[in-house]
């Protein structure tokens, strides 16, 4: 085990030699020595590796010669690295925190490296290990902090190091700002507490969040792919079903050069989806584009800014209006779902849509499992909008064209049996982190049963999974 001795030595030749002989005689090995003039002209920090029994002998020897005037068993050296912008005064806020917390610096080293950042390596003399968590929390609000080594003195310190390590991993995976990193840590902690109350492993919680982020980012750029199926529904009418490995399906109806979309996926795939859509629909960016939304979850609504007009239920519109005011949306008003939703927004780079482009088809006015709220036309076909009972999420909508025997079911019905391996992997994460994807499971089952019974034999376009015909 390692221990740091804060020694007070006389200003004369041979003082350190005596200390080194005491340490060697006690069986210890000096692994680091540091002199901090700012603390005291006579103060020397000596970090020693030894067994517990050897440390007792060394401490008695150093105390006997007056080098340890006080027994300060609760002092520890915490070695950290700060990543700060390479500009004048960048380290000042951290130094102010250390001054406010009355923490002395036993070691500091930094130099420019040709990048916009500098890495400050510091050794902090901690008088009271109970203060470590608050100190690290304060510093982590200012800049990226990594902990090089520490002595495990209690669970508090060990847990603090774990949190900081996790935050740095998420920052690296997602290229987050300091503010976003702090938000991830806060929401991850809220999520961990919720799942801990259900006797679910906190470590598993953080592992699932990490896997969520890694999965989303690993499928960007060259890692992005989507299965695309095209079905001819009528003369001149094509249905294109675009299935990414994560996020909702995107559906496109094409009729004599006109385009209509239903749902869209995660915002972080904007570049990838634009390239795909430009290849499939030449001059896509220059065309007028309308989209209909089945519900407002971020994996279905992330790419709304690509479209000129978006039509949805009144509840769905109200969901976006809440976000525009900086308030919790309907999903986030559920305490069990709020932390996951907040993390999903950060991980997927979600931003609320422009309300001037959003329009309500109609409003639900009863408590039925499915209620007609209005209609929209595409070409010669009429599509009816039915709002559900909020079992999955408030504002959920099914879009039906009886003439085409076509149903866009959103997440009221998903084709789990048709999931690809990647979709199965990703869709295992949300149910764990949300403790279930439905806001009201019983209501969701009722709505799903009615939908599949009423439209048996129709072609279903589910929120996730391939198109299928229910018999």
Residue pairs with C-beta under 8 A, 6 or more apart in sequence:
1 49
1 50
1 51
1 52
1 55
1 151
2 31
2 47
2 48
2 49
2 149
2 151
3 47
3 48
3 50
3 55
3 151
4 32
4 45
4 46
4 47
4 48
4 75
4 76
4 77
4 106
4 125
5 45
5 46
5 47
5 48
5 58
5 59
5 62
5 67
5 68
6 43
6 44
6 45
6 72
6 75
6 125
7 19
7 43
7 44
7 45
7 46
7 62
7 67
7 68
8 40
8 42
8 43
8 66
8 67
8 68
8 69
9 15
9 16
9 19
9 42
9 44
9 67
10 42
11 41
11 42
16 33
16 44
18 65
18 67
19 44
19 46
19 62
19 67
20 30
22 58
22 61
22 62
22 65
22 67
23 29
23 30
23 46
23 48
23 50
23 58
23 61
23 62
25 57
25 61
26 50
26 54
26 55
26 57
26 58
26 61
27 50
27 51
27 54
27 57
27 58
28 48
28 49
28 50
28 54
28 55
28 58
29 48
29 49
29 50
30 46
30 47
30 48
31 47
31 48
31 49
32 45
32 46
32 47
33 44
33 45
33 46
33 47
34 44
34 45
34 106
34 107
34 123
35 43
35 44
35 45
36 43
36 45
36 104
36 105
36 106
36 107
36 125
38 104
38 105
39 104
39 106
39 125
45 77
45 106
45 107
45 123
45 125
47 77
48 55
48 58
50 58
59 68
59 71
62 68
63 71
72 127
74 127
74 128
74 129
75 125
75 126
75 127
76 125
76 126
76 129
76 132
76 150
76 151
76 153
77 106
77 123
77 124
77 125
77 126
78 123
78 124
78 126
78 132
78 147
78 150
79 107
79 121
79 122
79 123
79 124
79 147
79 148
79 149
79 150
80 121
80 122
80 124
80 139
80 145
80 146
80 147
80 148
81 119
81 120
81 121
81 122
81 145
81 146
81 148
82 91
82 94
82 119
82 120
82 122
82 139
82 143
82 144
82 145
83 117
83 118
83 119
83 143
83 144
83 145
83 146
84 90
84 91
84 94
84 117
84 118
84 119
84 120
84 143
85 116
85 117
85 118
86 112
86 115
86 116
86 117
86 118
90 118
90 143
91 120
93 142
94 120
94 139
94 142
94 143
97 135
97 138
97 139
97 142
98 104
98 105
98 124
98 135
101 131
101 134
101 135
101 138
102 127
103 124
103 125
103 126
103 127
103 131
103 135
104 124
104 125
105 122
105 123
105 124
105 125
106 123
106 124
106 125
107 121
107 122
107 123
108 120
108 121
108 122
108 123
109 120
109 121
110 118
110 119
110 120
110 121
111 118
112 118
113 119
121 148
124 135
126 132
126 135
129 153
129 154
129 156
129 157
130 156
132 156
132 157
132 160
133 156
133 157
133 159
133 160
136 145
136 147
136 160
136 164
137 160
139 145
140 164
140 167
140 181
140 182
140 185
141 178
141 182
142 178
143 178
144 168
144 171
144 178
144 181
145 164
145 168
146 164
146 165
146 168
147 161
147 164
147 165
150 157
150 161
151 157
152 158
163 185
163 189
166 185
166 188
166 206
166 210
167 181
167 182
167 184
167 185
168 181
169 210
170 176
170 181
170 184
170 185
170 188
170 209
170 210
170 213
171 180
171 181
173 210
173 213
173 214
173 217
174 180
174 184
174 213
174 217
174 346
174 347
176 184
176 346
180 346
183 342
183 346
184 343
184 346
187 339
187 342
187 343
187 346
188 205
188 206
188 209
188 339
188 343
190 338
190 339
191 205
191 209
191 339
191 340
191 343
191 433
192 202
192 205
192 206
194 335
194 336
194 339
194 435
195 201
195 202
195 204
195 205
195 432
195 433
195 435
196 202
196 205
198 435
200 432
204 432
205 433
208 429
208 432
208 433
209 343
209 433
211 429
212 343
212 347
212 426
212 429
212 433
213 347
215 245
215 246
215 425
215 426
215 429
216 246
216 266
216 268
216 347
216 348
217 268
219 225
219 244
219 245
219 246
219 269
219 422
220 268
220 269
220 272
221 272
224 244
224 269
224 272
225 244
225 245
226 242
226 243
226 244
226 245
226 276
227 242
227 243
227 420
227 466
228 240
228 241
228 242
228 243
228 276
228 280
229 240
229 241
229 243
229 466
229 467
230 238
230 239
230 240
230 241
231 238
231 239
231 241
231 459
231 467
232 238
232 239
233 239
233 253
233 404
233 406
233 459
234 381
234 404
236 255
236 256
236 379
237 253
237 254
237 255
237 379
237 381
237 404
238 253
238 254
238 255
239 251
239 252
239 253
239 406
239 461
239 467
240 251
240 252
240 253
240 254
240 280
241 249
241 251
241 461
241 466
241 467
242 249
242 250
242 251
242 252
242 276
243 249
243 420
243 423
243 464
243 465
243 466
244 250
244 265
244 266
244 269
245 420
245 422
245 423
245 426
246 265
246 266
246 299
246 422
246 423
246 426
246 427
247 265
247 266
247 269
247 299
247 300
247 302
247 348
248 263
248 264
248 265
248 297
248 299
248 300
248 411
248 463
248 464
249 263
249 265
249 461
249 462
249 463
249 464
249 465
250 261
250 262
250 263
250 264
250 265
250 273
250 303
251 261
251 262
251 263
251 408
251 461
252 259
252 260
252 261
252 277
252 280
252 281
253 259
253 260
253 261
253 262
253 378
254 281
255 378
255 379
256 379
258 378
258 379
259 281
259 284
259 287
259 289
259 290
260 290
260 291
260 292
260 378
261 289
261 290
261 291
261 292
261 307
262 291
262 292
262 293
262 294
262 399
262 408
262 461
263 291
263 292
263 293
263 294
263 300
263 301
263 408
263 410
263 463
264 273
264 291
264 300
264 301
264 302
264 303
264 304
264 306
264 307
265 273
265 299
265 300
265 302
265 303
266 298
266 299
266 302
266 303
266 348
266 349
266 350
267 298
267 302
267 303
267 348
267 349
267 350
267 351
268 302
268 347
268 348
268 349
269 302
269 303
270 302
270 303
270 305
270 306
273 303
273 306
274 284
274 285
274 306
277 284
278 284
278 285
281 287
288 308
289 306
289 307
289 308
289 309
290 307
290 308
290 309
290 310
290 311
291 304
291 307
291 309
291 310
291 311
292 310
292 311
292 312
292 376
292 383
292 385
292 399
292 408
293 300
293 301
293 304
293 310
293 311
293 312
293 316
293 397
294 300
294 396
294 397
294 398
294 399
294 408
294 409
294 410
294 411
294 412
294 463
295 301
295 316
295 392
295 393
295 395
295 396
295 397
295 410
295 411
296 312
296 316
296 319
296 320
296 329
296 330
296 331
296 393
296 395
297 331
297 393
297 411
298 341
298 344
298 345
298 348
298 350
299 344
299 348
300 410
300 411
300 463
301 320
301 353
302 348
302 349
302 350
304 310
304 353
304 354
304 357
304 358
305 351
305 353
305 354
307 357
308 357
309 357
309 359
310 353
310 357
310 358
310 359
311 359
311 360
311 361
311 376
312 358
312 359
312 360
312 361
312 395
312 397
313 360
313 361
313 362
313 363
313 364
313 373
313 385
313 387
313 395
313 396
313 397
314 360
314 361
314 362
314 363
314 364
314 373
314 395
315 330
315 363
315 364
315 387
315 390
315 394
315 395
316 360
316 395
316 397
317 355
317 358
317 359
317 360
318 330
318 395
319 329
319 330
319 331
319 394
319 395
320 329
320 352
320 353
320 355
320 358
321 355
322 328
322 329
322 330
323 329
323 352
324 352
324 355
328 338
329 341
330 393
330 394
330 395
330 439
331 337
331 338
331 341
331 393
331 439
332 338
332 341
332 342
334 439
336 434
336 435
336 436
337 434
337 439
339 433
340 430
340 433
340 434
343 433
344 350
361 373
361 374
361 375
361 376
361 385
362 372
362 373
362 374
362 385
362 387
363 373
364 371
364 373
364 387
365 371
367 389
368 389
369 388
369 389
369 443
369 446
369 447
369 450
370 386
370 387
370 388
370 389
370 398
370 447
370 450
370 451
370 454
371 386
371 387
372 384
372 385
372 386
373 385
373 386
373 387
373 397
374 384
374 385
375 382
375 383
375 384
375 385
376 382
376 383
376 385
377 383
381 401
381 403
381 404
382 401
382 403
383 399
383 400
383 401
384 399
384 400
384 401
384 402
385 397
385 398
385 399
386 397
386 398
386 399
386 400
387 395
387 396
387 397
388 396
388 397
388 398
388 412
388 447
389 440
389 443
389 446
389 447
390 396
390 439
390 440
390 443
391 412
391 438
391 439
391 440
391 441
391 442
391 443
391 444
391 445
391 446
391 447
391 448
392 410
392 411
392 412
392 437
392 438
392 439
392 444
392 447
393 411
393 439
394 439
396 410
396 411
396 412
396 447
397 410
398 407
398 408
398 409
398 410
398 412
398 451
399 407
399 408
400 406
400 407
400 408
400 455
400 458
404 459
405 455
405 457
405 458
405 459
406 458
406 459
406 461
407 451
407 455
407 458
407 459
407 460
407 461
408 461
409 451
409 460
409 461
409 462
409 463
410 462
410 463
411 437
411 462
411 463
411 464
412 444
412 447
412 448
412 451
412 463
413 448
413 451
413 452
413 460
413 462
413 463
414 462
414 463
414 464
414 465
415 460
415 462
415 464
415 465
415 466
415 467
415 468
416 427
416 464
416 465
417 465
418 465
418 466
418 468
419 427
419 464
419 465
423 464
423 465
427 464
430 437
431 437
438 444
452 470
455 470
456 470
456 471
457 469
457 470
457 471
458 469
458 470
459 467
459 468
459 469
460 467
460 468
460 469
460 470
461 467
462 468
